[in-house]
Amino acid sequence: MKETNHPHPNETPVLPRLCKYLRTKAYFLEGPLDPSLQASDDVTQYWCLHSMHSVGPDGEFVCPEDCSPHRSCFKE
């Protein structure tokens, strides 16, 4: 049988720390944030709420994997 990485129904998934300025259209949906939005895919477009572009104030592209505490513009 193939193993899956689904958490136990009673467990809360551990989500990465994301910059509060990272946005995608999915952030404007009602309800809890879908954990699948914590990683980039080929169709989701991200932008920085601070710069209002697909690059942050530091000149680097924005996406869940890159908008983390190692960037100078990161805000939690």
Secondary structure per residue as TSV (DSSP state, phi and psi in degrees):
chain	resnum	aa	ss	phi	psi
A	1	M	-	360.0	138.2
A	2	K	-	-78.0	134.0
A	3	E	-	-80.1	148.0
A	4	T	-	-119.3	160.8
A	5	N	-	-100.3	23.4
A	6	H	-	-74.8	132.7
A	7	P	-	-70.8	158.6
A	8	H	-	-58.6	141.9
A	9	P	T	-53.9	-26.2
A	10	N	T	-93.2	-3.2
A	11	E	S	-92.1	142.2
A	12	T	-	-89.8	127.0
A	13	P	-	-66.8	147.0
A	14	V	-	-86.2	119.0
A	15	L	-	-103.6	145.6
A	16	P	-	-68.9	158.4
A	17	R	-	-76.3	124.1
A	18	L	-	-116.9	152.4
A	19	C	-	-67.2	140.4
A	20	K	T	-69.8	-13.8
A	21	Y	T	-90.2	-9.4
A	22	L	E	-70.8	129.6
A	23	R	E	-135.6	153.2
A	24	T	-	-150.2	162.5
A	25	K	G	-56.2	-30.8
A	26	A	G	-63.0	-22.7
A	27	Y	G	-67.8	-14.9
A	28	F	G	-99.1	9.7
A	29	L	S	-87.7	147.3
A	30	E	S	-74.7	151.7
A	31	G	S	105.7	179.4
A	32	P	S	-68.6	152.1
A	33	L	-	-65.7	127.4
A	34	D	-	-70.4	123.0
A	35	P	G	-57.5	-24.3
A	36	S	G	-68.6	-14.7
A	37	L	G	-80.1	0.1
A	38	Q	G	-83.2	-0.1
A	39	A	S	-136.4	146.4
A	40	S	-	-67.8	155.5
A	41	D	-	-139.5	-177.4
A	42	D	S	-78.8	-10.6
A	43	V	S	-116.1	-20.0
A	44	T	-	-79.4	132.9
A	45	Q	-	-103.6	130.2
A	46	Y	-	-111.6	152.1
A	47	W	E	-145.5	162.7
A	48	C	E	-97.9	125.1
A	49	L	T	-67.3	-25.6
A	50	H	T	-74.6	-46.0
A	51	S	T	-94.0	-18.0
A	52	M	T	61.6	30.6
A	53	H	B	-139.9	176.7
A	54	S	S	-79.7	-0.6
A	55	V	B	-119.5	146.3
A	56	G	-	-81.2	179.3
A	57	P	T	-62.7	-17.9
A	58	D	T	-88.4	1.1
A	59	G	S	86.5	2.1
A	60	E	-	-99.4	149.6
A	61	F	B	-63.6	152.1
A	62	V	-	-105.5	138.4
A	63	C	-	-169.1	162.2
A	64	P	T	-56.0	-36.9
A	65	E	T	-70.4	-27.7
A	66	D	T	-102.1	-20.9
A	67	C	S	-88.0	74.9
A	68	S	S	-132.8	176.9
A	69	P	T	-57.2	-16.5
A	70	H	T	-73.0	-11.2
A	71	R	S	-91.8	143.7
A	72	S	T	-66.1	-24.1
A	73	C	T	-93.6	0.3
A	74	F	-	-63.2	133.9
A	75	K	-	-132.8	130.3
A	76	E	-	-89.5	360.0
